[in-house]
């Protein structure tokens, strides 16, 4: 996709930010640095503090302590309408009494953009999101995926300094989520805008994030690239939340790291407990001789039966004292 000239965003820094509601601390002292043009994903279970962090960046909430900095500007007390951020919500938050093009133009009108420039910008957004044919439709005439494309176009049209996305794909079906996830990824890469994306979906986080901040009980448990998070989890929570991690004694390995070998050449031996065919792979449970149960991800044409004795070799075994 070609979206024209990139709009580089700002650096975002949270300095020792905390937040409590009704005397219940939901965000512990948090330091977070996001580079200009970076896509950072806030990932974690419900109630971990990721949406609160997003709302502090947006200006929808004010931290109880700490600072929010855009580049070198302290915006901690600045309301959302003065921060020049764009937001995309799970619920779309479109204006039902406006057409698609009127929704996209709304933020531009608020900023008093000249009519000719506004029309050009709206047309650019319609083209960018592949919704030119929907320009004059009412919101109630749109599908969920179309509504989310309109919401994205409306958020990007004013060329915000930071784009904030709060679980934008959760309400969509699996195939549509995958399509829009790919489109959002291409969009963010092309624009070069600073983006913060909240999700509890690991696949979304891996696909979209330059870096991922895994959150747990109001704290950032680990921040790093998708590969760093997956292959070098900082602690047991991150290891368990991102994919599946097998534990054999003091060692840790992912399901795809094990292969079947003849029993006399095996590192590990065990009995097949279950074997599920999932299309592109088999998910196999094996009970080892030491009674540990491990999960394997094997090629889909592998032939196994429940109760069969198998040998495993795990080339990716690694010591994991940090887990």
N, C-alpha and C positions, 0 to 999 in steps of 0.2 A: 504494500500500500504506500502511497505517497501523499502525505498530508501537508506538503508545503514547508515553509520555513519553521524551524523549531522555536518555541518560546521557552527559554531557559528559566527555571524557577529560582527560588531562593534557598539558602541554607536555613534549616530549622533546628533550634536547640532548646531542649527542655532542661532547665537547671534546677535540680532538687525539688521538683514539683510533687506536691501531695494533694489529695482530695478526699474529703469525708462527706458522707450524707447521714444526717441524723446521728451524728457522733460515731458512725461506723466508717472506719478508714477503708476506702476502696482502691486508693492508689498510694503506695508507700513512696518514700522519697526516690524520685526517678530522674536520672540523667539520660538524655537521648539526643544524639546528634545525627541529623539527616543531611546528606550532601545535596547541593543544588543539582537538580536533574535526576536525582535518585528516586527509585520506587522502593519504598520500605513497606513491608507487610507486617502488621501487628497480628500475631497468631496466638490463639489460646482458647480454652473452654469458656463457656458462659460464666460471667462474673469475675473474670481474671483481671479486668481493668483496661482492656484494649479500647473499648468504645469511650470510656472516660478520657483516656489519653488523646484520642482523636478529637473529642469535644473541647479539650483544653487548647489544642492547636487551632481549632476552628474559631474559638472565641465564644462558643456556646456555653462554656463553663469557665470560671476563673479559679486558678489553683488557690488552695488555702495558704500554701507557702511555695516559694520558688518563682522562677521566671520563665516566660516563653519569649524566645528571641527569633526574629526573622532577619537573616543576615546580621547586621549590627544594631537593629532596631528592637527595643524592648516593647513588645505588643501585649504584655501580660494583662493590662487593663483596657486594651482596645477592643471594642465590640466587633462582632463578626462582619458587620457591614463596612467596617473601615479596614479590615485586614486583607481584602482582595483575595479571598479564597473561593474555590468552587467546591460544591458538595453534591455527592450522588448517594441517594439512600436506597435501601431495600424496597421501600414503599413507593418509590418514584417521585412522590411529592410534586406532581405536575398540576397545573391549574386546569381544572375540568371545564371551565368556561372559555378556554382559549384553544385555538387550533395549534397544530404542531409548530408552524413557523412563528406564531405569536408567543408560544412558550419559549422557544429558543431566543426570540428577540427581547424577552422581558428584561434580562439583566443589562442589555445594551441600552434599552430605553431609560432605565434607572440612571445609567451613567451619561445620559444625554448625548449619545452618539448621533452624529448627523445622519439624516435619513438615507442618503445614497450609500454611505459607508455601512450603515446598519444592514441594508438590503444585501450588500455584497457579502458581509460576514455571515448572515443567516444562510445564504445560498452555499457558502463554503462549508458550513456545518452540516447542512443537508447532504451535500455531496460526500463529505468526510465519513458520515455515518450510514451512507447508502439508504437514505430515507427520502430522496427527492420526491418520489411519487406520493408521499404521505403529507406533503407540506400543508395542505388545506383541510386535512382530516381533524375531527374532534378527538379528544383523548379517549372517550369511551369506545371509539371505533378501532382502537389499536390493541394488538396482542401484548402480552407481557414483555416479550423481547423487544418489540417496537417501542414500547413505553420507556424501556431502559435506555435504548439508543437516543431517544429524544432527551431524556434526563442527562445523559452524557454530553450531548450537543449543547444543551442549555448551560451546563456547568463550565464547559470549555470555551464557549463563545466569547466571554469577556476577557479571555486570556489571563486567568488567575495566576497569582504567584505560587499557590499551592493547590493541588487537587486532592480532595479528601473523599474516599469512597468507603461507605459503611455497609458491609455485607451486600453489595449491590446485586448479586446473582442468586441469592438464597431462594427467592420465590420462584425461580425458573426450573423447568425440567432439565434432566441431566444432559441431553444432547444440546439444548439451547445454551446451557451454562458453558459447555465446552467451546461452542462457536463464539459466544460473546467474550469468553476469557481470552481466546486467541486474538480477537479483534481489539480488545482493550490493551493487550500486551503490545500489539503492533502500533496502536495509537500512542501509548506512552513513550515507546522507544523513538517514534518519529518526532513527537513534540519536544522531547527532552525536558518535560515539565517535572517539577518536584511533586511526588505523589505519595500519599499515605493510604494504605489499603487495609481495612479491617476484615478478618475472616476467621472462621473456625475450621475451614476446609484446607487440609494439608496440600491437596493437589493444586488448588488455587494459589496457595502461598508459594509453592515450589515453582509454578509456572510463571508467576508475575513478579516475584521479588528479586531485586538486585541483592537485597539483604532481608532477612527475616528476624523479627524480634519475637521470641516465644515468651509469652507472659503467663504467670501463675500467681494467683492470690495477691494481685496488686504490685507485682514486681516483674522485672525483665529477667527471666531465668538464663537466657542466652541470646546473643545477637550475632549474626554472621551470614555468610552466603548460604544458599540452599544446600550446597555440597558440604560445607562446614557443619551445618546443623544436622544433616543426615548422617554423615560418616563419623563425626566427632562430637556427639552430644556432650554437653557440659555436666549433665547430671541425670539421675534416673528419670525425673519427670520429662525432660526433653526427649530422652531416648525412647520412652514409652509413648509419648504423644505424637512423635514424628515416625510413622510407620510402625513396624514390629521389630523388636530386638529379642533375640534368643539369649538366654543366660545358661551357661554351662560352667559351673564352678566360678572361677574368677574371670572367665572369658565371656565376650559378647560378640555376636555376629548377626547380620541381617539374613532374612529368609533366602534371598537370592545368592548369598555367598556360599551356600552348600551345594555340592553335586553328588550324585549317586556313583559309587565305585564298588568293585567286588569287596565282599566282606573282609577278605584277608588283607586288603590294601587300605582299609578304612581307618580314619582317625576316630570315628564314632560308630557305634552299632546300635540298632534299635528295631522296633516293630511298628509298622504302619498302623496308626489308630484311625485315621480318616483320610479321605482323598476327595477333594471337591474340584470339579471341572468348572473353571470360570472363563472359558473361551480362549483367552490369550495365554493362560497359564493354569497349572494345577496348584492348589493350596493343600499341602499335605501336612498332617500332624504325625510326628514320630515320637514314640516313647523310648528313650534311651535306656541302656542297661543300668544306668545310675538312677532311673526313674524320672529324670527331667523330661518334660515334653517340649519339643521344639517344632517350629513352623518352617516349612520349606516352600520355596516358590520354584517350581520345576517346569520345563517345557511342556506344552499342552498335549503332545503325543506320547508322553511317558506312560508306560503301562505298569500300574501298581495295583495291588489288592490289599484290602484290610487284613491285618494279621501277618503280612509278608515281612520277613526279616531283611533289612537293608543295611548297607554300609554307606557312610558319609565321609567326604573329605571337605574340609573347610579351609581353603587357602587364605581367606581373609581374617582368620582368627587374630585377635589383637587383645593385649592386656588393656583393661579399662578401669584403672583405679579411680578415675574421676566419676564413674557411674556407681 
